[in-house]
Amino acid sequence: MIGKTADGTQVESILLRDGSGMQARVITLGAALHSLEVPDRDGKYADVLLGDGTLQATLDNPQYFGTIVGRFANRIAKGRFTLDGKTYQVPVNNGVNALHGGTKGFDKVVWKVVEATADHATLQHVSPDGDQGFPGTLTVTATYALKGNGRLEIIYSASTDAPTIVNLSNHAYWNLSGEGSGSAMEHELTIPAAAYTPVDATLIPTGVLQPVEGTVFDFRTAKPIGRDLRRGDEPQLLHGRGYDHNWVISKTATSEPREVARVHDPRSGRVMTLLSTQPGLQFYSGNFLDGGTVGKSGRVYRQGDAIALEPQLFPDTPNQPAFGSARLEPGQTYVNRIIYDFTTDTKSPKRR
């Protein structure tokens, strides 16, 4: 997957290997993690990330496959926020709200390669003051590194020359049975969170931290993702056509990554443990994959064929002080450190 954008900018592709057989591919459009090959319980490798088969397909219909999302990941109500008494407007691109940084977020720009070695790559993008309505010149770096023993680490960092807001995450679509293999709804998911943030009909949090106890949002004990997905008695599932909500991992960010989710695929035996420094986890069950995308393997992606797990601040944090702060000052450094740790359940029976 390589070529040029409409304005002639070259899009580069970087292959990373860790010596064990695990390999990842990063492309400079959107600083995207385009593929990741990991073994199943029998040692067979497969790409576990959804993605477009051609660059042109991505340009024609961008869907955040594996990209960084920002300046502000997730939603900002009506695209508006206030900082130091001044109101800023971000382009509305998700109903009445702004999503993932507006109409031309970080997923739609070509990033500069700062460093690339056999097992890691660092990319950079400088977002000018006023970009998509955000204040301050924001300098962002994205580092992808294979660390051996089935581990991929991503570090997103940012600095600014004026007060601004920032919230960065990765928007990979995961299917641990392999890209193009069908539904991911039998994957067993664990999220160690006692609360989530319910949303209104436009998917903006209501401001309540709702206990998951007794609800379909309780993933503290592993369960198949699809088990409760079609429950007609849960209005929250109707708002987003499934899960598209933020889980409350903690109230604040941490200095070191800790576990925010675990995914087990009984079919392949692959297990992915996700760690991050961020307080929230957006879990999206692939509700809007509608059969209109032909993926890398030549197969069509349909609803529920993958999931997204995005460690980040809570959605709409700039407008909801109870959620904490998205503010970044000059001299400060924003960091989201994300780790994907892959293992296998070699003792589990195979399912056909």
Rosetta blueprint (number, residue, H / E / L):
1 M L
2 I L
3 G E
4 K E
5 T L
6 A L
7 D L
8 G L
9 T L
10 Q E
11 V E
12 E L
13 S E
14 I E
15 L E
16 L E
17 R E
18 D L
19 G L
20 S L
21 G L
22 M L
23 Q E
24 A E
25 R E
26 V E
27 I E
28 T L
29 L E
30 G L
31 A L
32 A E
33 L E
34 H E
35 S E
36 L E
37 E E
38 V E
39 P E
40 D L
41 R L
42 D L
43 G L
44 K L
45 Y E
46 A E
47 D E
48 V L
49 L E
50 L L
51 G L
52 D E
53 G L
54 T L
55 L H
56 Q H
57 A H
58 T H
59 L H
60 D H
61 N L
62 P L
63 Q L
64 Y L
65 F L
66 G L
67 T L
68 I E
69 V E
70 G L
71 R L
72 F E
73 A L
74 N L
75 R E
76 I E
77 A H
78 K H
79 G H
80 R E
81 F E
82 T E
83 L E
84 D L
85 G L
86 K E
87 T E
88 Y E
89 Q E
90 V L
91 P L
92 V L
93 N L
94 N E
95 G L
96 V L
97 N E
98 A E
99 L E
100 H L
101 G L
102 G L
103 T L
104 K L
105 G L
106 F H
107 D H
108 K H
109 V L
110 V E
111 W L
112 K E
113 V E
114 V E
115 E E
116 A E
117 T L
118 A L
119 D L
120 H E
121 A E
122 T E
123 L E
124 Q E
125 H E
126 V E
127 S E
128 P L
129 D L
130 G L
131 D H
132 Q H
133 G H
134 F L
135 P L
136 G L
137 T L
138 L E
139 T E
140 V E
141 T E
142 A E
143 T E
144 Y E
145 A E
146 L E
147 K E
148 G E
149 N L
150 G L
151 R E
152 L E
153 E E
154 I E
155 I E
156 Y E
157 S E
158 A E
159 S E
160 T E
161 D L
162 A L
163 P L
164 T E
165 I E
166 V L
167 N E
168 L L
169 S E
170 N E
171 H L
172 A L
173 Y L
174 W E
175 N L
176 L L
177 S L
178 G L
179 E L
180 G L
181 S L
182 G L
183 S L
184 A L
185 M L
186 E L
187 H L
188 E E
189 L E
190 T E
191 I L
192 P L
193 A L
194 A L
195 A E
196 Y E
197 T E
198 P L
199 V E
200 D L
201 A L
202 T L
203 L L
204 I L
205 P E
206 T L
207 G L
208 V L
209 L L
210 Q E
211 P E
212 V L
213 E L
214 G L
215 T L
216 V L
217 F L
218 D L
219 F L
220 R L
221 T L
222 A L
223 K E
224 P E
225 I L
226 G L
227 R L
228 D L
229 L L
230 R L
231 R L
232 G L
233 D L
234 E L
235 P H
236 Q H
237 L H
238 L H
239 H H
240 G L
241 R L
242 G L
243 Y L
244 D E
245 H E
246 N E
247 W E
248 V E
249 I L
250 S L
251 K L
252 T L
253 A L
254 T L
255 S L
256 E L
257 P L
258 R E
259 E E
260 V E
261 A E
262 R E
263 V E
264 H E
265 D L
266 P L
267 R L
268 S L
269 G L
270 R E
271 V E
272 M E
273 T E
274 L E
275 L E
276 S E
277 T L
278 Q L
279 P L
280 G E
281 L E
282 Q E
283 F E
284 Y E
285 S L
286 G L
287 N L
288 F L
289 L L
290 D L
291 G L
292 G L
293 T E
294 V E
295 G E
296 K L
297 S L
298 G L
299 R L
300 V E
301 Y E
302 R L
303 Q L
304 G L
305 D L
306 A L
307 I E
308 A E
309 L E
310 E E
311 P E
312 Q E
313 L L
314 F L
315 P L
316 D L
317 T H
318 P H
319 N H
320 Q L
321 P H
322 A H
323 F H
324 G L
325 S L
326 A L
327 R E
328 L E
329 E L
330 P L
331 G L
332 Q L
333 T L
334 Y E
335 V E
336 N E
337 R E
338 I E
339 I E
340 Y E
341 D E
342 F E
343 T E
344 T E
345 D L
346 T L
347 K L
348 S L
349 P L
350 K L
351 R L
352 R L
